[in-house]
């Protein structure tokens, strides 16, 4: 059984959810939101997110993490605080030895509902069903984090199945970290 934390990063609200995954079965552990106030300096808010997340990691000891990746459509300035929170999340996970993978919102929706353009309420309802919860998890950021954890478990299950059958989930040969692919001359 793997313990997975899902995270939906944000400066104002960072959602988190912990799930135990065994094959295609999921067991709900807990979820919540780390909230900061807009009147506080950005550095202090990021430190609060970091400290709170480290406390959660110590409490639940997840081995893996699924993170909703940065997404913005028009306003890049609204993406900057999310990117800052994402960096703090990645730092906390790395310092605590938690393997992390990021998933765009469409991939999470695809993994949960089977459609990348699913509505938020559809994703939340299926998260509720998959985890055997009586009510849809609230707030939305925490529900998104639980969806990211389930997406990560599904993705890891597919990758493991491909490995067992001698197939690879990628068509490229692995490269050494930090090395760029040579460009043709």
Contact map, one row per residue, 1 for C-alpha under 8 A:
11100000000000000001111000000000000000000000000000000000000000000000000000000000000000000000000000000000000000000000000000000000000000000000000000000000000000000000000000000000000000000
11110000000000000001110000000000000000000000000000000000000001110000000000000000000000000000000000000000000000000000000000000000000000000000000000000000000000000000000000000000000000000
11111000000000000111100000000000000000000000000000000000000011110000000000000000000000000000000000000000000000000000000000000000000000000000000000000000000000000000000000000000000000000
01111100000000000111100000000000000000000000000000000000000001111100000000000000000000000000000000000000000000000000000000000000000000000000000000001001100000000000000000000000000000000
00111110000000011110000000000000000000000000000000000000000001011100000000000000000000000000000000000000000000000000000000000000000000000000000011001000000000000000000000000000000000000
00011111000000011110000000000000000000000000000000000000000000001111000000000000000000000000000000000000000000000000000000000000000000000000000011111100000000000000000000000000000000000
00001111100001111000000000000000000000000000000000000000000000001111000000000000000000000000000000000000000000000000000000000000000000000000010111011000000000000000000000000000000000000
00000111110001110000000000000000000000000000000000000000000000000011100000000000000000000000000000000000000000000000000000000000000000000000110110010000000000000000000000000000000000000
00000011111011100000000000000000000000000000000000000000000000000011000000000000010011001000000000000000000000000000000000000000000000000000000000000000000000000000000000000000000000000
00000001111111100000000000000000000000000000000000000000000000000000000000000000111011000000000000000000000000000000000000000000000000000000000000000000000000000000000000000000000000000
00000000111111000000000000000000001100000000110010000000000000000000000000000000110110000000000000000000000000000000000000000000000000000000000000000000000000000000000000000000000000000
00000000011111000000000000000000001111000000000000000000000000000000000000000000000000000000000000000000000000000000000000000000000000000000000000000000000000000000000000000000000000000
00000000111111100000000000000000111100000000000000000000000000000000000000000000000000000000000000000000000000000000000000000000000000000000100000000000000000000000000000000000000000000
00000011111111110000000000000000111000000000000010000000000000000000000000000000000010000000000000000000000000000000000000000000000000000000110000000000000000000000000000000000000000000
00000011110011111000000000000011110000000000000000000000000000000000000000000000000000000000000000000000000000000000000000000000000000000001111110000000000000000000000000000000000000000
00001111000001111100000000000011110000000000000000000000000000000000000000000000000000000000000000000000000000000000000000000000000000000000110011000000000000000000000000000000000000000
00001110000000111110000000001111000000000000000000000000000000000000000000000000000000000000000000000000000000000000000000000000000000000000011011001000000000000000000000000000000000000
00111100000000011111000000011110000000000000000000000000000101000000000000000000000000000000000000000000000000000000000000000000000000000000000001001000000000000000000000000000000000000
00111100000000001111100001111100000000000000000000000000000000000000000000000000000000000000000000000000000000000000000000000000000000000000000001001100000000000000000000000000000000000
11110000000000000111110001111000000000000000000000000000000000000000000000000000000000000000000000000000000000000000000000000000000000000000000000000000000000000000000000000000000000000
11110000000000000011111111100000000000000000000000000000000000000000000000000000000000000000000000000000000000000000000000000000000000000000000000000000100000000000000000000000000000000
11000000000000000001111111000000000000000000000000000000000000000000000000000000000000000000000000000000000000000000000000000000000000000000000000000000000000000000000000000000000000000
10000000000000000000111110000000000000000000000000000000000000000000000000000000000000000000000000000000000000000000000000000000000000000000000000000000000010000000000000000000000000000
00000000000000000000111111000000000000000000000000000000000000000000000000000000000000000000000000000000000000000000000000000000000000000000000000000000010010000000000000000000000000000
00000000000000000000111111100000000000000000000000000000000000000000000000000000000000000000000000000000000000000000000000000000000000000000000000000000000000000000000000000000000000000
00000000000000000011110111110000000000000000000000000000000000000000000000000000000000000000000000000000000000000000000000000000011000000000000000000100000000000000000000000000000000000
00000000000000000011100011111000000000000000000000000000000000000000000000000000000000000000000000000000000000000000000000000000001100000000000000000000000000000000000000000000000000000
00000000000000000111000001111100000000000000000000000000000000000000000000000000000000000000000000000000000000000000000000000000001100000000000000000000000000000000000000000000000000000
00000000000000001111000000111110000000000000000000000000000000000000000000000000000000000000000000000000000000000000000000000000000000000000000000000000000000000000000000000000000000000
00000000000000001110000000011111000000000000000000000000000000000000000000000000000000000000000000000000000000000000000000000000000000000000000000000000000000000000000000000000000000000
00000000000000111100000000001111100000000000000000000000000000000000000000000000000000000000000000000000000000000000000000000000000000001000011001000000000000000000000000000000000000000
00000000000000111000000000000111110000000000000000000000000000000000000000000000000000000000000000000000000000000000000000000000000000000010010000000000000000000000000000000000000000000
00000000000011110000000000000011111000000000000000000000000000000000000000000000000000000000000000000000000000000000000000000000000000000010110000000000000000000000000000000000000000000
00000000000011110000000000000001111100000000000010011000000000000000000000000000000000000000000000000000000000000000000000000000000000000000000000000000000000000000000000000000000000000
00000000001111000000000000000000111110000000000010000000000000000000000000000000000000000000000000000000000000000000000000000000000000000000000000000000000000000000000000000000000000000
00000000001110000000000000000000011111010000100110000000000000000000000000000000000000000000000000000000000000000000000000000000000000000000000000000000000000000000000000000000000000000
00000000000100000000000000000000001111110000100000000000000000000000000000000000000000000000000000000000000000000000000000000000000000000000000000000000000000000000000000000000000000000
00000000000100000000000000000000000111111000000000000000000000000000000000000000000000000000000000000000000000000000000000000000000000000000000000000000000000000000000000000000000000000
00000000000000000000000000000000000011111000000000000000000000000000000000000000000000000000000000000000000000000000000000000000000000000000000000000000000000000000000000000000000000000
00000000000000000000000000000000000111111101100000000000000000000000000000000000000000000000000000000000000000000000000000000000000000000000000000000000000000000000000000000000000000000
00000000000000000000000000000000000001111111100000000000000000000000000000000000000000000000000000000000000000000000000000000000000000000000000000000000000000000000000000000000000000000
00000000000000000000000000000000000000011111110000000000000000000000000000000000000000000000000000000000000000000000000000000000000000000000000000000000000000000000000000000000000000000
00000000000000000000000000000000000000001111111000000000000000000000000000000000000000000000000000000000000000000000000000000000000000000000000000000000000000000000000000000000000000000
00000000000000000000000000000000000000011111111100000000000000000000000000000000000000000000000000000000000000000000000000000000000000000000000000000000000000000000000000000000000000000
00000000001000000000000000000000000110011111111110000000000000000000000000000000000000000000000000000000000000000000000000000000000000000000000000000000000000000000000000000000000000000
00000000001000000000000000000000000000000111111111000000000000000000000000000000000110010000000000000000000000000000000000000000000000000000000000000000000000000000000000000000000000000
00000000000000000000000000000000000000000011111111100000000000000000000000000000000000000000000000000000000000000000000000000000000000000000000000000000000000000000000000000000000000000
00000000000000000000000000000000000100000001111111110000000000000000000000000000000000000000000000000000000000000000000000000000000000000000000000000000000000000000000000000000000000000
00000000001001000000000000000000011100000000111111111000000000000000000000000000000010011000000000000000000000000000000000000000000000000000000000000000000000000000000000000000000000000
00000000000000000000000000000000000000000000011111111100000000000000000000000000000000011001000000000000000000000000000000000000000000000000000000000000000000000000000000000000000000000
00000000000000000000000000000000000000000000001111111110000000000000000000000000000000000000000000000000000000000000000000000000000000000000000000000000000000000000000000000000000000000
00000000000000000000000000000000010000000000000111111111000000000000000000000000000000000000000000000000000000000000000000000000000000000000000000000000000000000000000000000000000000000
00000000000000000000000000000000010000000000000011111111100000000000000000000000000000001001000000000000000000000000000000000000000000000000000000000000000000000000000000000000000000000
00000000000000000000000000000000000000000000000001111111110000000000000000000000000000000001100100000000000000000000000000000000000000000000000000000000000000000000000000000000000000000
00000000000000000000000000000000000000000000000000111111111000000000000000000000000000000000000000000000000000000000000000000000000000000000000000000000000000000000000000000000000000000
00000000000000000000000000000000000000000000000000011111111100000000000000000000000000000000000000000000000000000000000000000000000000000000000000000000000000000000000000000000000000000
00000000000000000000000000000000000000000000000000001111111111000000000000000000000000000000000100000000000000000000000000000000000000000000000000000000000000000000000000000000000000000
00000000000000000000000000000000000000000000000000000111111110000000000000000000000000000000000000000000000000000000000000000000000000000000000000000000000000000000000000000000000000000
00000000000000000000000000000000000000000000000000000011111110000000000000000000000000000000000000000000000000000000000000000000000000000000000000000000000000000000000000000000000000000
00000000000000000100000000000000000000000000000000000001111111000000000000000000000000000000000000000000000000000000000000000000000000000000000000000000000000000000000000000000000000000
00100000000000000000000000000000000000000000000000000000111111100000000000000000000000000000000000000000000000000000000000000000000000000000000000000000000000000000000000000000000000000
01111000000000000100000000000000000000000000000000000000100111111000000000000000000000000000000001000000000000000000000000000000000000000000000000000000000000000000000000000000000000000
01110000000000000000000000000000000000000000000000000000000011111000000000000000000000000000000011100000000000000000000000000000000000000000000000000000000000000000000000000000000000000
01111000000000000000000000000000000000000000000000000000000001111100000000000000000000000000000001110000000000000000000000000000000000000000000000000000000000000000000000000000000000000
00011110000000000000000000000000000000000000000000000000000001111110000000000000000000000000100001111000000000000000000000000000000000000000000000001001000000000000000000000000000000000
00011110000000000000000000000000000000000000000000000000000000011111000000000000000000000000000000011110000000000000000000000000000000000000000010011011000000000000000000000000000000000
00000111100000000000000000000000000000000000000000000000000000001111100000000000000000000000000000011110000000000000000000000000000000000000000010011000000000000000000000000000000000000
00000111100000000000000000000000000000000000000000000000000000000111110000000000000000000000000000000111100100000000000000000000000000000000000110010000000000000000000000000000000000000
00000001000000000000000000000000000000000000000000000000000000000011111000000000000000000000000000000111100000000000000000000000000000000000000000000000000000000000000000000000000000000
00000000000000000000000000000000000000000000000000000000000000000001111100000010011001000000000000000001000000000000000000000000000000000000000000000000000000000000000000000000000000000
00000000000000000000000000000000000000000000000000000000000000000000111110000010000000000000000000000001100000000000000000000000000000000000000000000000000000000000000000000000000000000
00000000000000000000000000000000000000000000000000000000000000000000011111110110000000000000000000000000000000000000000000000000000000000000000000000000000000000000000000000000000000000
00000000000000000000000000000000000000000000000000000000000000000000001111110000000000000000000000000000000000000000000000000000000000000000000000000000000000000000000000000000000000000
00000000000000000000000000000000000000000000000000000000000000000000000111110000000000000000000000000000000000000000000000000000000000000000000000000000000000000000000000000000000000000
00000000000000000000000000000000000000000000000000000000000000000000000111111110000000000000000000000000000000000000000000000000000000000000000000000000000000000000000000000000000000000
00000000000000000000000000000000000000000000000000000000000000000000000111111111000000000000000000000000000000000000000000000000000000000000000000000000000000000000000000000000000000000
00000000000000000000000000000000000000000000000000000000000000000000000000111111100000000000000000000000000000000000000000000000000000000000000000000000000000000000000000000000000000000
00000000000000000000000000000000000000000000000000000000000000000000000100111111110000000000000000000000000000000000000000000000000000000000000000000000000000000000000000000000000000000
00000000000000000000000000000000000000000000000000000000000000000000011100111111111000000000000000000000000000000000000000000000000000000000000000000000000000000000000000000000000000000
00000000000000000000000000000000000000000000000000000000000000000000000000011111111100000000000000000000000000000000000000000000000000000000000000000000000000000000000000000000000000000
00000000011000000000000000000000000000000000000000000000000000000000000000001111111110000000000000000000000000000000000000000000000000000000000000000000000000000000000000000000000000000
00000000111000000000000000000000000000000000000000000000000000000000010000000111111111000000000000000000000000000000000000000000000000000000000000000000000000000000000000000000000000000
00000000010000000000000000000000000000000000000000000000000000000000010000000011111111100000000000000000000000000000000000000000000000000000000000000000000000000000000000000000000000000
00000000001000000000000000000000000000000000010000000000000000000000000000000001111111110000000000000000000000000000000000000000000000000000000000000000000000000000000000000000000000000
00000000111001000000000000000000000000000000010010000000000000000000000000000000111111111000000000000000000000000000000000000000000000000000000000000000000000000000000000000000000000000
00000000110000000000000000000000000000000000000000000000000000000000010000000000011111111100000000000000000000000000000000000000000000000000000000000000000000000000000000000000000000000
00000000000000000000000000000000000000000000000000000000000000000000000000000000001111111110000000000000000000000000000000000000000000000000000000000000000000000000000000000000000000000
00000000000000000000000000000000000000000000010011000000000000000000000000000000000111111111000000000000000000000000000000000000000000000000000000000000000000000000000000000000000000000
00000000100000000000000000000000000000000000000011001000000000000000000000000000000011111111100000000000000000000000000000000000000000000000000000000000000000000000000000000000000000000
00000000000000000000000000000000000000000000000000000000000000000000000000000000000001111111110000010000000000000000000000000000000000000000000000000000000000000000000000000000000000000
00000000000000000000000000000000000000000000000000000000000000000000000000000000000000111111111000000000000000000000000000000000000000000000000000000000000000000000000000000000000000000
00000000000000000000000000000000000000000000000001001100000000000000000000000000000000011111111100000000000000000000000000000000000000000000000000000000000000000000000000000000000000000
00000000000000000000000000000000000000000000000000000100000000001000000000000000000000001111111111110000000000000000000000000000000000000000000000000000000000000000000000000000000000000
00000000000000000000000000000000000000000000000000000000000000000000000000000000000000000111111111110000000000000000000000000000000000000000000000000000000000000000000000000000000000000
00000000000000000000000000000000000000000000000000000000000000000000000000000000000000000011111111000000000000000000000000000000000000000000000000000000000000000000000000000000000000000
00000000000000000000000000000000000000000000000000000100100000000000000000000000000000000001111111000000000000000000000000000000000000000000000000000000000000000000000000000000000000000
00000000000000000000000000000000000000000000000000000000000000100000000000000000000000000000111111100000000000000000000000000000000000000000000000000000000000000000000000000000000000000
00000000000000000000000000000000000000000000000000000000000001111000000000000000000000000000111111110000000000000000000000000000000000000000000000000000000000000000000000000000000000000
00000000000000000000000000000000000000000000000000000000000000111000000000000000000000000000110011111000000000000000000000000000000000000000000000000000000000000000000000000000000000000
00000000000000000000000000000000000000000000000000000000000000011110000000000000000000000100110001111100000000000000000000000000000000000000000000000000000000000000000000000000000000000
00000000000000000000000000000000000000000000000000000000000000001110000000000000000000000000000000111110000000000000000000000000000000000000000000000001000000000000000000000000000000000
00000000000000000000000000000000000000000000000000000000000000000111100000000000000000000000000000011111000000000000000000000000000000000000000000000000000000000000000000000000000000000
00000000000000000000000000000000000000000000000000000000000000000111100000000000000000000000000000001111101100000000000000000000000000000000000000010000000000000000000000000000000000000
00000000000000000000000000000000000000000000000000000000000000000001111000000000000000000000000000000111111100000000000000000000000000000000000000000000000000000000000000000000000000000
00000000000000000000000000000000000000000000000000000000000000000001101000000000000000000000000000000011111110000001000000000000000000000000000000000000000000000000000000000000000000000
00000000000000000000000000000000000000000000000000000000000000000000000000000000000000000000000000000001111111000011100000000000000000000000000000000000000000000000000000000000000000000
00000000000000000000000000000000000000000000000000000000000000000000000000000000000000000000000000000011111111100001000000000000000000000000000000000010000000000000000000000000000000000
00000000000000000000000000000000000000000000000000000000000000000001000000000000000000000000000000000011111111110001000000000000000000000000000000110010000000000000000000000000000000000
00000000000000000000000000000000000000000000000000000000000000000000000000000000000000000000000000000000111111111111110000100000000000000000000000100000000000000000000000000000000000000
00000000000000000000000000000000000000000000000000000000000000000000000000000000000000000000000000000000011111111111110000000000000000000000000000000000000000000000000000000000000000000
00000000000000000000000000000000000000000000000000000000000000000000000000000000000000000000000000000000001111111110000000000000000000000000000000000110011000000000000000000000000000000
00000000000000000000000000000000000000000000000000000000000000000000000000000000000000000000000000000000000111111100000000100110000000000000000000100110000000000000000000000000000000000
00000000000000000000000000000000000000000000000000000000000000000000000000000000000000000000000000000000000011111111010001100100000000000000000000000000000000000000000000000000000000000
00000000000000000000000000000000000000000000000000000000000000000000000000000000000000000000000000000000000011111111000000000000000000000000000000000000000000000000000000000000000000000
00000000000000000000000000000000000000000000000000000000000000000000000000000000000000000000000000000000010011101111110000000000000000000000000000000000000000000000000000000000000000000
00000000000000000000000000000000000000000000000000000000000000000000000000000000000000000000000000000000111111001111110000000000000000000000000000000000000000000000000000000000000000000
00000000000000000000000000000000000000000000000000000000000000000000000000000000000000000000000000000000010011000011111000000000000000000000000000000000000000000000000000000000000000000
00000000000000000000000000000000000000000000000000000000000000000000000000000000000000000000000000000000000011001011111101100000000000000000000000000000000000000000000000000000000000000
00000000000000000000000000000000000000000000000000000000000000000000000000000000000000000000000000000000000000000000111111100000000000000000000000000000000000000000000000000000000000000
00000000000000000000000000000000000000000000000000000000000000000000000000000000000000000000000000000000000000000000011111110000000000000000000000000000000000000000000000000000000000000
00000000000000000000000000000000000000000000000000000000000000000000000000000000000000000000000000000000000000000000001111111000000000000000000000000000000000000000000000000000000000000
00000000000000000000000000000000000000000000000000000000000000000000000000000000000000000000000000000000000000001000011111111100000000000000000000000000000000000000000000000000000000000
00000000000000000000000000000000000000000000000000000000000000000000000000000000000000000000000000000000000010011000011111111110000000000000000000100000000000000000000000000000000000000
00000000000000000000000000000000000000000000000000000000000000000000000000000000000000000000000000000000000000000000000111111111000000011000001100100000000000000000000000000000000000000
00000000000000000000000000000000000000000000000000000000000000000000000000000000000000000000000000000000000000000000000011111111100000010000000000000000000000000000000000000000000000000
00000000000000000000000000000000000000000000000000000000000000000000000000000000000000000000000000000000000000011000000001111111110000000000000000000000000000000000000000000000000000000
00000000000000000000000000000000000000000000000000000000000000000000000000000000000000000000000000000000000000010000000000111111111000010000001001100000000000000000000000000000000000000
00000000000000000000000000000000000000000000000000000000000000000000000000000000000000000000000000000000000000000000000000011111111111111000000000000000000000000000000000000000000000000
00000000000000000000000000000000000000000000000000000000000000000000000000000000000000000000000000000000000000000000000000001111111110000000000000000000000000000000000000000000000000000
00000000000000000000000001000000000000000000000000000000000000000000000000000000000000000000000000000000000000000000000000000111111110000000000000000000000000000000000000000000000000000
00000000000000000000000001110000000000000000000000000000000000000000000000000000000000000000000000000000000000000000000000000011111110000000000000000000000000000000000000000000000000000
00000000000000000000000000110000000000000000000000000000000000000000000000000000000000000000000000000000000000000000000000000001111111000000000000000000000000000000000000000000000000000
00000000000000000000000000000000000000000000000000000000000000000000000000000000000000000000000000000000000000000000000000000001111111111000000000000000000000000000000000000000000000000
00000000000000000000000000000000000000000000000000000000000000000000000000000000000000000000000000000000000000000000000000000001000111110000000000000000000000000000000000000000000000000
00000000000000000000000000000000000000000000000000000000000000000000000000000000000000000000000000000000000000000000000000000001000011111000000000000000000000000000000000000000000000000
00000000000000000000000000000000000000000000000000000000000000000000000000000000000000000000000000000000000000000000000000011011000011111100001000000000000000000000000000000000000000000
00000000000000000000000000000010000000000000000000000000000000000000000000000000000000000000000000000000000000000000000000010001000010111111011000000000000000000000000000000000000000000
00000000000000000000000000000000000000000000000000000000000000000000000000000000000000000000000000000000000000000000000000000000000000011111111000000000000000000000000000000000000000000
00000000000000000000000000000001100000000000000000000000000000000000000000000000000000000000000000000000000000000000000000000000000000001111111000000000000000000000000000000000000000000
00000000000000100000000000000000000000000000000000000000000000000000000000000000000000000000000000000000000000000000000000000000000000001111111100000000000000000000000000000000000000000
00000001000011110000000000000000100000000000000000000000000000000000000000000000000000000000000000000000000000000000000000000000000000000111111110000000000000000000000000000000000000000
00000011000001111000000000000011100000000000000000000000000000000000000000000000000000000000000000000000000000000000000000000000000000001111111111000000000000000000000000000000000000000
00000000000000101000000000000010000000000000000000000000000000000000000000000000000000000000000000000000000000000000000000010010000000011111111111100000000000000000000000000000000000000
00000011000000100000000000000000000000000000000000000000000000000001000000000000000000000000000000000000000000000000000000010000000000000001111111110000000000000000000000000000000000000
00001111000000111000000000000000000000000000000000000000000000000111000000000000000000000000000000000000000000000000000000000000000000000000111111111000000000000000000000000000000000000
00001110000000011110000000000010000000000000000000000000000000000000000000000000000000000000000000000000000000000000000000000010000000000000011111111100000000000000000000000000000000000
00000100000000000000000000000000000000000000000000000000000000000000000000000000000000000000000000000000000110010000000000110010000000000000001111111110000000000000000000000000000000000
00000111000000000000000000000000000000000000000000000000000000000111000000000000000000000000000000000010000100000000000000000000000000000000000111111111000000000000000000000000000000000
00011110000000001110000000000000000000000000000000000000000000001110000000000000000000000000000000000000000000000000000000000000000000000000000011111111100000000000000000000000000000000
00000100000000000010000001000000000000000000000000000000000000000000000000000000000000000000000000000000000000110000000000000000000000000000000001111111110000000000000000000000000000000
00000000000000000000000000000000000000000000000000000000000000000100000000000000000000000000000000000000001100110000000000000000000000000000000000111111111000000000000000000000000000000
00010000000000000000000000000000000000000000000000000000000000001100000000000000000000000000000000001000000000000000000000000000000000000000000000011111111100000000000000000000000000000
00010000000000000000100000000000000000000000000000000000000000000000000000000000000000000000000000000000000000000000000000000000000000000000000000001111111110000000000000000000000000000
00000000000000000000000100000000000000000000000000000000000000000000000000000000000000000000000000000000000000100000000000000000000000000000000000000111111111000000000000000000000000000
00000000000000000000000000000000000000000000000000000000000000000000000000000000000000000000000000000000000000100000000000000000000000000000000000000011111111100000000000000000000000000
00000000000000000000000000000000000000000000000000000000000000000000000000000000000000000000000000000000000000000000000000000000000000000000000000000001111111110000000000000000000000000
00000000000000000000001100000000000000000000000000000000000000000000000000000000000000000000000000000000000000000000000000000000000000000000000000000000111111111000000000000000000000000
00000000000000000000000000000000000000000000000000000000000000000000000000000000000000000000000000000000000000000000000000000000000000000000000000000000011111111100000000000000000000000
00000000000000000000000000000000000000000000000000000000000000000000000000000000000000000000000000000000000000000000000000000000000000000000000000000000001111111110000110000000000000000
00000000000000000000000000000000000000000000000000000000000000000000000000000000000000000000000000000000000000000000000000000000000000000000000000000000000111111111000000000000000000000
00000000000000000000000000000000000000000000000000000000000000000000000000000000000000000000000000000000000000000000000000000000000000000000000000000000000011111111100000000000000000000
00000000000000000000000000000000000000000000000000000000000000000000000000000000000000000000000000000000000000000000000000000000000000000000000000000000000001111111111110000000000000000
00000000000000000000000000000000000000000000000000000000000000000000000000000000000000000000000000000000000000000000000000000000000000000000000000000000000000111111111110000000000000000
00000000000000000000000000000000000000000000000000000000000000000000000000000000000000000000000000000000000000000000000000000000000000000000000000000000000000011111111000000000000000000
00000000000000000000000000000000000000000000000000000000000000000000000000000000000000000000000000000000000000000000000000000000000000000000000000000000000000001111111000000000000000000
00000000000000000000000000000000000000000000000000000000000000000000000000000000000000000000000000000000000000000000000000000000000000000000000000000000000000000111111100000000000000000
00000000000000000000000000000000000000000000000000000000000000000000000000000000000000000000000000000000000000000000000000000000000000000000000000000000000000000111111110000000000000000
00000000000000000000000000000000000000000000000000000000000000000000000000000000000000000000000000000000000000000000000000000000000000000000000000000000000000100110011111100000000000000
00000000000000000000000000000000000000000000000000000000000000000000000000000000000000000000000000000000000000000000000000000000000000000000000000000000000000100110001111100000000000000
00000000000000000000000000000000000000000000000000000000000000000000000000000000000000000000000000000000000000000000000000000000000000000000000000000000000000000000000111111000000000000
00000000000000000000000000000000000000000000000000000000000000000000000000000000000000000000000000000000000000000000000000000000000000000000000000000000000000000000000111111000000000000
00000000000000000000000000000000000000000000000000000000000000000000000000000000000000000000000000000000000000000000000000000000000000000000000000000000000000000000000001111100000000000
00000000000000000000000000000000000000000000000000000000000000000000000000000000000000000000000000000000000000000000000000000000000000000000000000000000000000000000000001111110000000000
00000000000000000000000000000000000000000000000000000000000000000000000000000000000000000000000000000000000000000000000000000000000000000000000000000000000000000000000000011111000000000
00000000000000000000000000000000000000000000000000000000000000000000000000000000000000000000000000000000000000000000000000000000000000000000000000000000000000000000000000001111101110000
00000000000000000000000000000000000000000000000000000000000000000000000000000000000000000000000000000000000000000000000000000000000000000000000000000000000000000000000000000111111000000
00000000000000000000000000000000000000000000000000000000000000000000000000000000000000000000000000000000000000000000000000000000000000000000000000000000000000000000000000000011111000000
00000000000000000000000000000000000000000000000000000000000000000000000000000000000000000000000000000000000000000000000000000000000000000000000000000000000000000000000000000001111100000
00000000000000000000000000000000000000000000000000000000000000000000000000000000000000000000000000000000000000000000000000000000000000000000000000000000000000000000000000000011111110000
00000000000000000000000000000000000000000000000000000000000000000000000000000000000000000000000000000000000000000000000000000000000000000000000000000000000000000000000000000010011111000
00000000000000000000000000000000000000000000000000000000000000000000000000000000000000000000000000000000000000000000000000000000000000000000000000000000000000000000000000000010001111100
00000000000000000000000000000000000000000000000000000000000000000000000000000000000000000000000000000000000000000000000000000000000000000000000000000000000000000000000000000000000111110
00000000000000000000000000000000000000000000000000000000000000000000000000000000000000000000000000000000000000000000000000000000000000000000000000000000000000000000000000000000000011111
00000000000000000000000000000000000000000000000000000000000000000000000000000000000000000000000000000000000000000000000000000000000000000000000000000000000000000000000000000000000001111
00000000000000000000000000000000000000000000000000000000000000000000000000000000000000000000000000000000000000000000000000000000000000000000000000000000000000000000000000000000000000111
